[in-house]
Amino acid sequence: MAHINVDESEPLEKAIKRFKRMVEKEGIIREYKKREYYEKPSTVLNRKNKALRRKLLKKTRRGRSEY
């Protein structure tokens, strides 16, 4: 849970900016969007496997260019 303490002398805009940064850092918005709709377990597995394949492919391409 993200929360901030606001001083009386601190401008509200600055406090809001700090809060947004904290929410982004903790990944709350990303997590919300991920859980917004139900996703079948098989779909989740397929998406993770696809991402892993893309990552490995990118890694092998990068490795070839170094030689």
Secondary structure, DSSP 4 states (H G I P E B T S, - for coil): -------TTS-HHHHHHHHHHHHHHHTHHHHHHHHSS---HHHHHHHHHHHHHHHHHHHHHHHHHH-
